[in-house]
Amino acid sequence: MTQVLIIGSSGGIGRALASAAAARGCDVTGLSRSADGFDITDEASVEAHLSKLDGPFDTIILATGALEVNGAKPEKSIKAVTAQAMMDQFATNAIGPALVLRHAARLLTKDGRAVCAVLSARVGSIGDNRLGGWTSYRAAKAAVNQIVHTTAIELSRSHTHSICVALHPGTVATPFTQSYLGRHPSVPPQDAANNLLNVIDGLSPQDIGGFFDWAGKVIPW
């Protein structure tokens, strides 16, 4: 049975991923702030929770993240950037995932195909940025993309069948995005989860270190 670890399993996408993976016959282990007290922004919390897990897991999915942290909304302009809001974004969307990925080599199976997928966002793409704004969130997501790419290189040395990628889930109708949907088309969490799992199932070793959207299309860095 495929062993799946989902970090952020109580969030809108994370909960849907856990349900969809279980429906596909996977054995799912979940960690979240609300259910387990797992705080991705706290190094001691990450270490305490992940050190208790033995694995090995065939798939690890980081479904954490926040568009607003401590009430700070995405900036409309660079003029609105504050040091605290940017640090909070990096703590949640970049540093936290890096703290989790420190454990990836120990938790992922070495004997066969292993996937580590981190949810990122298209707005983290420097090449795709044509609108400006959202500086702190964009920068944090660009940073996590670099963290994922670096982890992928290192994992490939010890886990020859590993695939570590950043994934953009699309615009998902959750509390995370409800204030920002506007005219953008969105999908329910269940659809997003199945889309992401389909992408994960279709990944090959050649895709290691890549950045893909919910349909499996490459996103420019």
C-alpha positions in Angstrom: 0.0 0.0 0.0 1.3 3.5 -0.9 2.3 5.4 2.2 1.4 9.2 1.9 2.4 11.9 4.4 0.4 15.2 4.0 1.6 18.2 5.9 -1.2 20.7 6.4 -3.9 18.0 6.3 -6.6 20.1 7.9 -6.5 23.0 5.4 -8.9 23.2 2.5 -6.6 21.6 -0.1 -4.8 19.4 2.5 -8.0 17.9 3.8 -9.1 17.2 0.2 -5.8 15.6 -0.7 -6.0 13.3 2.3 -9.5 12.3 1.4 -8.6 11.8 -2.3 -5.5 9.8 -1.5 -7.4 7.5 0.9 -10.0 7.0 -1.7 -7.3 5.8 -4.1 -6.2 3.1 -1.5 -3.3 5.0 0.0 -2.4 4.8 3.7 -2.5 8.5 4.7 -0.7 10.1 7.6 -1.6 13.7 8.2 -0.1 16.5 10.3 -1.7 19.9 10.9 -1.8 22.8 13.3 -5.4 22.4 14.3 -5.3 18.6 14.8 -1.8 18.0 16.0 -0.4 21.3 17.1 2.1 21.2 14.2 3.4 24.7 13.6 5.4 25.0 10.4 6.8 28.4 11.5 8.3 26.9 14.7 11.5 25.0 14.3 11.0 23.1 17.5 7.5 22.0 16.6 8.6 20.8 13.2 11.5 18.8 14.7 9.3 17.3 17.5 6.5 16.1 15.2 8.6 14.9 12.2 11.2 13.1 14.4 8.4 10.9 15.7 7.7 9.6 12.2 9.5 6.6 10.9 8.2 6.2 7.4 9.3 5.4 4.8 6.7 7.3 2.8 6.3 6.9 -0.9 4.8 10.4 -1.2 5.2 13.5 0.9 3.0 16.5 0.1 3.4 19.9 1.8 0.0 21.6 1.6 0.7 24.4 3.9 0.8 28.1 3.1 -1.0 31.4 3.6 -1.8 34.4 1.5 -2.5 36.6 4.5 -0.4 36.2 7.7 -1.4 38.0 10.9 -3.9 40.1 9.0 -1.5 41.5 6.4 -3.0 41.5 3.0 -1.0 41.2 -0.2 0.5 44.5 -1.2 -0.8 46.3 -4.2 2.5 48.1 -4.6 6.1 47.9 -3.5 5.3 51.1 -1.6 3.2 49.0 0.8 5.9 46.5 1.8 6.7 46.2 5.5 9.5 44.3 7.1 7.2 42.4 9.4 4.7 41.3 6.7 7.5 40.1 4.5 9.2 38.2 7.3 5.9 36.6 8.2 5.4 35.5 4.6 8.8 34.0 4.4 8.4 32.2 7.8 5.1 30.5 6.6 5.7 30.0 2.9 9.5 29.4 2.5 11.3 28.8 5.8 8.6 26.4 7.1 8.7 24.2 4.1 12.5 24.2 4.2 12.4 23.0 7.8 10.1 20.1 6.7 12.4 19.3 3.7 15.3 18.8 6.1 13.6 15.5 7.0 12.8 14.4 3.4 15.8 12.2 2.9 15.1 10.3 6.1 11.3 10.0 5.6 11.2 9.1 1.9 11.6 5.5 0.7 14.9 4.7 -1.0 13.9 1.4 -2.6 11.5 2.7 -5.2 9.7 5.7 -6.7 9.4 8.5 -4.1 7.7 11.9 -4.6 8.0 15.0 -2.5 5.6 17.7 -3.7 5.4 21.2 -2.3 2.5 23.4 -3.1 3.7 26.7 -4.5 1.9 29.3 -6.6 2.1 30.6 -10.1 2.7 34.1 -8.8 6.0 32.9 -7.4 7.2 32.6 -11.0 9.6 35.5 -11.9 9.2 34.8 -15.6 5.4 34.9 -15.5 5.2 38.1 -13.4 3.5 40.7 -15.7 1.4 42.6 -13.1 3.6 43.5 -10.2 2.2 43.7 -6.7 1.9 41.0 -4.0 5.7 41.5 -3.4 6.0 39.6 -0.1 3.9 36.6 -1.2 5.5 36.4 -4.6 9.0 36.6 -3.1 8.3 33.9 -0.5 6.9 31.6 -3.2 9.9 32.2 -5.5 12.1 31.4 -2.5 10.3 28.1 -1.8 10.7 27.2 -5.5 14.4 27.6 -5.1 14.3 25.5 -1.9 12.5 22.7 -3.7 14.9 22.8 -6.6 17.9 22.6 -4.3 16.4 19.8 -2.3 15.7 17.9 -5.5 19.3 18.0 -6.5 20.5 16.8 -3.1 17.8 14.1 -2.8 18.8 12.6 -6.2 22.2 11.7 -4.8 20.8 9.4 -2.1 17.4 8.6 -3.5 17.9 7.7 -7.1 14.2 7.2 -7.8 13.1 10.4 -6.1 11.1 13.2 -7.7 10.9 16.5 -5.8 8.8 19.2 -7.4 6.8 22.4 -6.8 3.2 22.3 -7.8 0.7 25.1 -8.5 -2.8 23.9 -7.5 -4.7 26.5 -9.5 -7.2 28.9 -7.9 -9.0 26.8 -5.3 -12.2 27.9 -3.6 -11.1 27.8 0.0 -11.1 30.3 2.9 -7.5 30.9 1.8 -8.7 32.5 -1.4 -12.2 33.6 -0.8 -11.4 37.4 -0.7 -9.3 37.2 -3.9 -11.4 35.1 -6.3 -13.0 38.0 -8.1 -13.4 37.0 -11.8 -10.8 34.3 -11.7 -12.2 30.8 -12.3 -11.8 28.5 -9.4 -12.3 24.8 -8.6 -13.5 23.0 -5.5 -10.8 21.5 -3.2 -11.8 18.0 -4.2 -11.2 18.7 -7.9 -7.9 20.5 -7.1 -6.8 17.5 -5.0 -7.5 15.0 -7.7 -5.8 17.2 -10.3 -2.7 17.4 -8.1 -2.7 13.6 -7.4 -3.0 13.0 -11.2 0.1 15.2 -11.8 2.0 13.4 -9.1 1.1 10.0 -10.5 2.3 11.1 -13.9 5.7 12.5 -12.8 8.9 10.8 -14.0 12.5 11.0 -12.8 13.1 13.5 -15.6 10.7 15.9 -13.8 12.8 16.2 -10.6 13.2 19.7 -9.5 10.5 21.1 -11.7 7.7 23.5 -11.3 4.3 22.4 -12.6 0.7 23.5 -12.6 -2.4 21.5 -11.8 -2.6 20.2 -15.4 1.1 19.1 -15.4 2.3 22.0 -17.5 5.7 23.5 -16.8 5.7 26.9 -15.2 8.7 29.2 -15.9 10.9 30.0 -12.9 
